[in-house]
Amino acid sequence: MNLKNQRRLAAAVLGVGVSRIHIDPEGAAVVEAAITRQEIRKLIKDGVIKAIPLKTTSRGRARMRMAQKKTKRRSGPGSRKGAKYSVVPRKTRWMGRIRAQ
């Protein structure tokens, strides 16, 4: 059963790549008979043809990092990126000096 043409049409209708088209194996015979975009649209509506969702970047590691930063971890000298006064503002340093007197 060659569904290459139907897969290509479905990809064009859904606006995704050919590799992201999923055709239900049970409805493959019906899909094989579909040769127009109109018929492909109907099969998409019926749920015989679907677009596989994108795999996006997992945010689990980012959440873990932010949880550590909340507890003041990852703040050592090797992790600091800005200039001296962007990490600790001048006024904060001044207040520290004044209050120490």
C-alpha positions as CSV (number, residue, x, y, z in Angstrom):
1,M,0.0,0.0,0.0
2,N,1.7,3.2,-1.2
3,L,0.5,6.3,0.7
4,K,3.4,8.6,-0.3
5,N,1.2,11.0,-2.3
6,Q,-1.5,11.1,0.4
7,R,1.2,11.8,3.0
8,R,2.6,14.6,0.9
9,L,-0.9,16.2,0.4
10,A,-1.6,15.9,4.1
11,A,1.7,17.6,4.9
12,A,0.8,20.5,2.6
13,V,-2.7,20.8,4.0
14,L,-1.5,20.8,7.7
15,G,1.5,22.9,7.0
16,V,4.0,20.4,8.5
17,G,6.8,18.1,7.2
18,V,6.1,14.8,5.6
19,S,7.7,12.9,8.5
20,R,5.3,14.4,11.0
21,I,2.2,12.9,9.3
22,H,0.6,10.0,11.1
23,I,-1.9,7.8,9.2
24,D,-4.1,5.4,11.3
25,P,-3.2,1.9,10.1
26,E,-6.8,0.8,10.4
27,G,-7.9,3.6,8.0
28,A,-5.1,3.0,5.5
29,A,-7.5,1.6,2.9
30,V,-9.7,4.7,3.1
31,V,-6.6,6.9,2.8
32,E,-5.4,5.1,-0.2
33,A,-8.6,5.9,-2.0
34,A,-8.3,9.6,-1.2
35,I,-6.6,11.5,-4.1
36,T,-7.7,15.1,-3.7
37,R,-6.9,17.7,-1.1
38,Q,-10.6,17.9,-0.2
39,E,-10.7,14.2,0.6
40,I,-7.5,14.6,2.7
41,R,-9.1,17.5,4.6
42,K,-12.1,15.2,5.4
43,L,-9.8,12.5,6.7
44,I,-8.0,15.0,8.9
45,K,-11.3,16.1,10.3
46,D,-12.4,12.5,10.9
47,G,-9.1,11.9,12.7
48,V,-7.7,9.2,10.4
49,I,-4.7,11.5,9.5
50,K,-3.0,13.5,12.2
51,A,0.1,15.7,12.7
52,I,2.6,14.4,15.2
53,P,3.3,17.2,17.8
54,L,6.8,18.8,17.9
55,K,9.3,17.6,20.5
56,T,10.4,20.7,22.3
57,T,13.2,21.4,24.8
58,S,12.5,20.0,28.3
59,R,12.4,22.7,31.0
60,G,13.0,20.2,33.9
61,R,16.7,21.0,34.2
62,A,15.9,24.8,34.0
63,R,13.4,24.5,36.9
64,M,16.0,22.6,38.9
65,R,18.6,25.2,38.3
66,M,16.2,28.0,39.3
67,A,15.2,26.2,42.5
68,Q,18.9,26.0,43.4
69,K,19.4,29.7,42.7
70,K,16.5,30.5,45.0
71,T,18.5,28.9,47.8
72,K,21.6,31.0,46.9
73,R,23.5,28.2,45.2
74,R,25.4,28.7,41.9
75,S,26.5,32.2,43.0
76,G,30.2,31.6,43.3
77,P,32.9,33.7,41.5
78,G,32.9,31.3,38.6
79,S,29.2,31.9,37.9
80,R,29.3,35.7,37.9
81,K,29.1,37.3,34.5
82,G,28.7,41.0,34.9
83,A,31.2,43.7,36.0
84,K,32.0,44.2,39.6
85,Y,29.3,46.9,40.2
86,S,26.6,45.1,38.2
87,V,26.8,42.1,40.5
88,V,27.0,44.1,43.7
89,P,25.7,47.7,43.2
90,R,27.8,50.6,44.4
91,K,25.1,51.8,46.8
92,T,24.9,48.4,48.4
93,R,28.7,48.4,49.0
94,W,28.5,52.0,50.3
95,M,25.7,51.0,52.7
96,G,27.8,48.1,54.0
97,R,30.7,50.5,54.7
98,I,28.5,53.1,56.4
99,R,26.6,50.6,58.6
100,A,29.9,49.0,59.7
101,Q,31.0,52.3,61.3
